[in-house]
Amino acid sequence: MSEDRDTTAQGRRYFGVSRRTLVLEAVRLSYAAALGGIVTLGIAFGLSLFEAERLGLPGPAISLLPLLCLLLSAVLYVYDRRHERDLVVADFALLIARPFAAVYDILRTGGR
């Protein structure tokens, strides 16, 4: 009886795509959007730290940062889709996040 339920759950299709593929694409898209947002926030924070007005950057150039976020997210998503392995961008995000998580854990626990 449970085998019948397993085969029907795996065989579900949404918009003509299997459920597994749909979840994989959603994860791929979310990681690409998160990395694009983090990079854009880093650039914006750097520009505010160095006072972009003193660097001679015009205001409209700075206001294009959200477009940079969308473009970078789209490029990361397309790169991940074209790559042979699954979730290359997610692996990269975890590679970046692990050192920060380790430092946070050390600071939180006091090095114990």
Accessible surface in RSA format (square Angstrom, percent):
REM  Atomic radii and reference values for relative SASA: ProtOr
REM  Chains: A
REM  Algorithm: Lee & Richards
REM  Probe-radius: 1.40
REM  Slices: 20
REM RES _ NUM      All-atoms   Total-Side   Main-Chain    Non-polar    All polar
REM                ABS   REL    ABS   REL    ABS   REL    ABS   REL    ABS   REL
RES MET A   1   178.46  92.4 136.02  90.0  42.44 101.0 114.70  97.5  63.76  84.5
RES SER A   2    70.07  59.2  66.56  88.8   3.52   8.1  37.84  80.6  32.23  45.2
RES GLU A   3   134.70  77.3 133.14 100.7   1.55   3.7  47.74  92.3  86.96  71.0
RES ASP A   4    92.33  64.7  90.92  90.5   1.41   3.3  26.01  61.2  66.32  66.1
RES ARG A   5   159.49  67.0 156.25  79.7   3.24   7.7  68.12  93.1  91.37  55.4
RES ASP A   6    83.43  58.4  81.57  81.2   1.86   4.4  19.36  45.6  64.07  63.9
RES THR A   7    90.69  64.5  80.02  81.1  10.66  25.4  71.79  96.4  18.89  28.6
RES THR A   8    89.05  63.3  79.20  80.3   9.86  23.5  73.91  99.3  15.14  22.9
RES ALA A   9    37.27  34.3  34.83  53.8   2.44   5.5  35.09  49.4   2.18   5.8
RES GLN A  10   145.79  81.5 123.10  90.0  22.69  54.0  46.08  98.1  99.71  75.6
RES GLY A  11    50.00  61.7   0.00   N/A  50.00  61.7  34.01  93.3  15.98  35.8
RES ARG A  12   123.08  51.7 115.99  59.1   7.10  16.9  31.06  42.5  92.02  55.8
RES ARG A  13   154.27  64.8 124.90  63.7  29.37  69.9  49.65  67.9 104.62  63.4
RES TYR A  14    86.97  40.6  83.43  47.5   3.55   9.2  69.03  51.9  17.94  22.1
RES PHE A  15   191.96  96.0 148.28  91.8  43.68 113.7 164.65  99.8  27.31  78.2
RES GLY A  16    58.15  71.7   0.00   N/A  58.15  71.7  33.10  90.8  25.05  56.1
RES VAL A  17    52.72  34.7  50.68  45.9   2.04   4.9  52.72  45.8   0.00   0.0
RES SER A  18    29.80  25.2  28.02  37.4   1.78   4.1  20.84  44.4   8.96  12.6
RES ARG A  19   114.00  47.9 113.86  58.0   0.14   0.3  20.51  28.0  93.50  56.7
RES ARG A  20   175.57  73.7 165.87  84.6   9.70  23.1  76.39 104.4  99.17  60.1
RES THR A  21    53.83  38.3  53.47  54.2   0.36   0.8  31.98  43.0  21.85  33.0
RES LEU A  22    67.67  37.7  67.05  48.0   0.62   1.6  67.10  47.1   0.57   1.5
RES VAL A  23    84.93  55.9  82.74  74.9   2.20   5.3  84.93  73.8   0.00   0.0
RES LEU A  24    33.14  18.5  30.74  22.0   2.40   6.0  32.92  23.1   0.22   0.6
RES GLU A  25    31.99  18.4  30.67  23.2   1.33   3.2  24.87  48.1   7.12   5.8
RES ALA A  26    60.53  55.7  48.61  75.0  11.92  27.1  55.76  78.5   4.77  12.6
RES VAL A  27    50.99  33.6  49.74  45.0   1.25   3.0  50.99  44.3   0.00   0.0
RES ARG A  28    12.75   5.4  12.18   6.2   0.57   1.3   0.48   0.7  12.26   7.4
RES LEU A  29   101.09  56.3 101.09  72.3   0.00   0.0 101.09  71.0   0.00   0.0
RES SER A  30    64.59  54.6  53.45  71.3  11.14  25.7  48.87 104.1  15.72  22.0
RES TYR A  31    68.43  31.9  66.95  38.1   1.48   3.8  37.73  28.4  30.69  37.8
RES ALA A  32     0.25   0.2   0.25   0.4   0.00   0.0   0.25   0.4   0.00   0.0
RES ALA A  33    50.78  46.7  44.28  68.3   6.50  14.8  44.84  63.1   5.94  15.7
RES ALA A  34    52.46  48.2  39.71  61.3  12.75  29.0  51.28  72.2   1.17   3.1
RES LEU A  35    13.02   7.3  13.02   9.3   0.00   0.0  13.02   9.1   0.00   0.0
RES GLY A  36     0.00   0.0   0.00   N/A   0.00   0.0   0.00   0.0   0.00   0.0
RES GLY A  37    20.56  25.4   0.00   N/A  20.56  25.4  20.32  55.8   0.24   0.5
RES ILE A  38   110.82  63.1 107.24  79.9   3.58   8.6 108.07  77.8   2.75   7.5
RES VAL A  39    66.78  43.9  60.41  54.7   6.37  15.3  65.80  57.2   0.97   2.6
RES THR A  40    14.31  10.2  14.31  14.5   0.00   0.0  14.31  19.2   0.00   0.0
RES LEU A  41   127.38  70.9 124.95  89.4   2.42   6.1 125.56  88.2   1.82   4.9
RES GLY A  42    44.10  54.4   0.00   N/A  44.10  54.4  34.29  94.1   9.81  22.0
RES ILE A  43    69.99  39.8  62.52  46.6   7.47  18.0  68.68  49.5   1.30   3.5
RES ALA A  44    36.70  33.7  30.97  47.8   5.72  13.0  32.41  45.6   4.29  11.4
RES PHE A  45   132.36  66.2 127.43  78.9   4.93  12.8 131.84  79.9   0.52   1.5
RES GLY A  46    21.20  26.1   0.00   N/A  21.20  26.1  21.17  58.1   0.02   0.1
RES LEU A  47    34.52  19.2  33.99  24.3   0.53   1.3  34.00  23.9   0.52   1.4
RES SER A  48    76.89  65.0  51.14  68.2  25.76  59.3  51.57 109.8  25.32  35.5
RES LEU A  49   112.60  62.7  88.53  63.3  24.07  60.5  92.49  65.0  20.11  54.1
RES PHE A  50   129.11  64.6 125.27  77.6   3.84  10.0 127.41  77.2   1.70   4.9
RES GLU A  51    84.56  48.5  82.11  62.1   2.45   5.8  24.61  47.6  59.95  48.9
RES ALA A  52     6.13   5.6   4.84   7.5   1.30   2.9   4.84   6.8   1.30   3.4
RES GLU A  53   142.01  81.5 121.06  91.6  20.95  49.9  69.01 133.5  73.01  59.6
RES ARG A  54   191.03  80.2 153.75  78.4  37.28  88.8  64.26  87.8 126.77  76.8
RES LEU A  55   108.32  60.3  75.89  54.3  32.43  81.5  80.28  56.4  28.04  75.5
RES GLY A  56    59.82  73.8   0.00   N/A  59.82  73.8  34.23  93.9  25.59  57.3
RES LEU A  57    73.64  41.0  62.90  45.0  10.74  27.0  63.08  44.3  10.57  28.4
RES PRO A  58    79.97  58.3  68.73  62.7  11.24  40.8  79.97  66.0   0.00   0.0
RES GLY A  59    49.15  60.6   0.00   N/A  49.15  60.6  34.83  95.6  14.32  32.1
RES PRO A  60    98.46  71.8  94.16  85.8   4.30  15.6  97.71  80.7   0.76   4.7
RES ALA A  61    45.73  42.0  31.86  49.2  13.86  31.5  34.11  48.0  11.62  30.8
RES ILE A  62    54.06  30.8  49.74  37.1   4.32  10.4  51.17  36.8   2.89   7.8
RES SER A  63    75.77  64.0  52.93  70.6  22.84  52.6  49.32 105.0  26.44  37.0
RES LEU A  64    98.31  54.8  95.95  68.6   2.36   5.9  96.35  67.7   1.96   5.3
RES LEU A  65    24.58  13.7  24.14  17.3   0.44   1.1  24.42  17.2   0.16   0.4
RES PRO A  66    85.97  62.7  81.19  74.0   4.77  17.4  85.05  70.2   0.91   5.7
RES LEU A  67   106.16  59.1 103.07  73.7   3.08   7.8 103.40  72.6   2.76   7.4
RES LEU A  68    65.17  36.3  60.55  43.3   4.61  11.6  64.15  45.1   1.02   2.7
RES CYS A  69    28.01  21.2  28.01  31.2   0.00   0.0   4.11  10.4  23.89  25.8
RES LEU A  70   120.39  67.0 115.97  83.0   4.42  11.1 116.29  81.7   4.10  11.0
RES LEU A  71   114.01  63.5 110.09  78.8   3.92   9.8 113.76  79.9   0.25   0.7
RES LEU A  72    46.59  25.9  44.46  31.8   2.13   5.4  46.57  32.7   0.02   0.1
RES SER A  73    14.04  11.9  13.37  17.8   0.68   1.6  12.07  25.7   1.98   2.8
RES ALA A  74    52.16  48.0  44.02  67.9   8.14  18.5  51.66  72.8   0.50   1.3
RES VAL A  75    83.41  54.9  79.74  72.2   3.67   8.9  82.46  71.6   0.95   2.6
RES LEU A  76    35.71  19.9  35.71  25.5   0.00   0.0  35.71  25.1   0.00   0.0
RES TYR A  77    49.93  23.3  49.74  28.3   0.19   0.5  35.29  26.5  14.64  18.1
RES VAL A  78    78.90  51.9  78.51  71.1   0.39   0.9  78.90  68.6   0.00   0.0
RES TYR A  79   111.86  52.2 106.35  60.5   5.51  14.3  84.29  63.3  27.57  34.0
RES ASP A  80     0.94   0.7   0.64   0.6   0.29   0.7   0.15   0.3   0.79   0.8
RES ARG A  81   120.70  50.7  98.29  50.1  22.42  53.4  10.47  14.3 110.23  66.8
RES ARG A  82   196.58  82.5 166.79  85.0  29.80  70.9  58.15  79.5 138.43  83.9
RES HIS A  83    71.96  39.3  55.22  38.4  16.74  42.8  39.11  40.3  32.85  38.2
RES GLU A  84   173.76  99.8 137.76 104.2  36.00  85.7  59.16 114.4 114.60  93.6
RES ARG A  85   138.19  58.0 133.04  67.8   5.15  12.3  66.98  91.5  71.21  43.2
RES ASP A  86    78.97  55.3  63.87  63.6  15.10  35.7  18.82  44.3  60.15  60.0
RES LEU A  87    42.86  23.9  42.86  30.7   0.00   0.0  42.86  30.1   0.00   0.0
RES VAL A  88    25.76  17.0  25.18  22.8   0.58   1.4  25.18  21.9   0.58   1.6
RES VAL A  89     4.67   3.1   3.54   3.2   1.13   2.7   4.67   4.1   0.00   0.0
RES ALA A  90     7.04   6.5   6.63  10.2   0.42   1.0   6.63   9.3   0.42   1.1
RES ASP A  91    61.60  43.2  54.58  54.3   7.02  16.6  26.02  61.2  35.58  35.5
RES PHE A  92    99.91  50.0  95.97  59.4   3.95  10.3  99.39  60.3   0.52   1.5
RES ALA A  93    14.49  13.3  12.17  18.8   2.32   5.3  12.89  18.2   1.59   4.2
RES LEU A  94    75.40  42.0  75.40  53.9   0.00   0.0  75.40  53.0   0.00   0.0
RES LEU A  95   118.67  66.1 113.28  81.0   5.39  13.5 113.73  79.9   4.94  13.3
RES ILE A  96    71.42  40.6  65.72  49.0   5.70  13.7  70.61  50.8   0.81   2.2
RES ALA A  97    49.91  45.9  45.67  70.5   4.24   9.7  48.75  68.6   1.16   3.1
RES ARG A  98   154.66  64.9 149.18  76.0   5.48  13.1  59.44  81.2  95.22  57.7
RES PRO A  99    77.58  56.5  69.84  63.7   7.74  28.1  77.17  63.7   0.41   2.6
RES PHE A 100   145.80  72.9 141.05  87.4   4.75  12.4 141.77  86.0   4.03  11.5
RES ALA A 101    60.54  55.7  50.19  77.5  10.35  23.5  56.75  79.9   3.79  10.0
RES ALA A 102    52.26  48.1  43.69  67.4   8.57  19.5  51.46  72.5   0.80   2.1
RES VAL A 103    83.12  54.7  82.73  74.9   0.39   0.9  83.12  72.2   0.00   0.0
RES TYR A 104   143.10  66.8 140.89  80.2   2.21   5.8 106.12  79.7  36.98  45.6
RES ASP A 105    65.10  45.6  65.05  64.7   0.05   0.1  15.87  37.3  49.23  49.1
RES ILE A 106   101.82  57.9 100.13  74.6   1.69   4.1 101.06  72.8   0.77   2.1
RES LEU A 107   136.66  76.1 112.26  80.3  24.40  61.3 114.59  80.5  22.07  59.4
RES ARG A 108   156.91  65.9 120.70  61.5  36.21  86.2  49.30  67.4 107.61  65.2
RES THR A 109    49.59  35.3  39.50  40.0  10.08  24.0  44.27  59.5   5.32   8.0
RES GLY A 110    62.15  76.6   0.00   N/A  62.15  76.6  33.90  93.0  28.24  63.3
RES GLY A 111    57.65  71.1   0.00   N/A  57.65  71.1  22.76  62.5  34.89  78.1
RES ARG A 112   244.88 102.8 181.64  92.6  63.25 150.6 100.25 137.0 144.64  87.7
END  Absolute sums over single chains surface
CHAIN  1 A     8990.1       7695.7       1294.4       6225.4       2764.7
END  Absolute sums over all chains
TOTAL          8990.1       7695.7       1294.4       6225.4       2764.7
